[in-house]
Amino acid sequence: EWVIRQYDHEVQGGSVLKPLQGIHNDGPGDACIVNPVLGSRKGIIVSNGMNPRYGDIDPYHMAASAIDEALRQIIAVGGSLDQVALLDNFCWGNTNKPDRLGSLVRAAQACHDIAIAYGTPFISGKDSLNNEFVTDKETIVIPPTLLISAVSVMEDVRNAVSMDIKEPGNLVYIVGLTRAELGGSHYYHIHGYKGNNIPKVDPVLGKKIMDTLAQTTKLRVIRSCHDCSEGGLAVAAAEMAFAGGYGIILNLSAVVTEGSIQRNDTILFSESNSRFVVEIRPEHQKQFEELVKDIPCGLLGEVTTEPLLKIYGLNKKPVINENIYDLKEAWQATLRW
């Protein structure tokens, strides 16, 4: 957090959405929006996506997931895929070695495939190769890592949406399809596992979901929106709650899954792509459900005044019941220096 606050993101007062959002401006936003020409309603959205742990399993799906993450963050703040450009930043080991070069080629192939599928061209990028250090005993090499940045034109910054929950009584939905994809996830990482069922991108479904939400945002139906990325649904819901200062009650049985998933932790922490947690006012429920009827969507629960994140499992018994300020402290404590 202190790193973000070192930089001036109020140049000429053009910030629409800052990196940190919510009632205390300390919740992790999905993307930033600036209004470079004061007096104009047009804005520029900047987002990014990255998860190097995926690269330990399959660099192709790491790259594909990074693109999907950068794009869905643009959608989450109220943007669309109509005018989006991508930039890549490859950080790799010694590409004179066949395995390093092979993994780089595989990541580059994903950039080609997913950019074409989403209609979002690469306009620039950079690379940092040969990140290896050889000692007498070992070779130290960085994990194959790809950072994707996305830049988009927003036609009307008044349609901007932040990630913090807004008011008690509002309905909370999950949009997108949850799969049993915990390979390379943060959940596996903290338990000492790597796994192999890495999140994959379905660009046909992903684009349909993103285009639908973009249209919904233009109608100003969505009160808040947060993408599911590192940590999955559970982390996204916690971040929305402590950023907004309200609690949330959720039911995992409402999550739309691919196949039958019997484990609560899989649904909670799966990092499947192209998913969003969305807050809607009750009076917009019928309109929203009509708009999203052709994409995976489930009514998870609602916002509460009680500052607790309560999540009920597949058997209707509580699996998470935590104070949102304790969750916030757990998130912030590791970032303090």
Secondary structure, DSSP 8 states (H G I E B T S, - for coil): -HHHHTS---GGG-EEE-SEETTTT-EE-S-EEE-SSTT-S-EEEEEEE--HHHHTT-HHHHHHHHHHHHHHHHHHTT--STTEEEEEEEE-S-TTSHHHHHHHHHHHHHHHHHHHHHT--EEEEEEE---EEE-SS-EEE---EEEEEEEEEES-GGG---SS---TT-EEEEES-B-S--TT-HHHHHTT---S------HHHHHHHHHHHHHHHHTT-EEEEEE--TTHHHHHHHHHHHHHT-EEEEEGGGS-BSS----HHHHHH---SS-EEEEE-GGGHHHHHHHTTTS-EEEEEEEESS-EEEEE-TTSSEEEEEEHHHHHHHHHHTT--
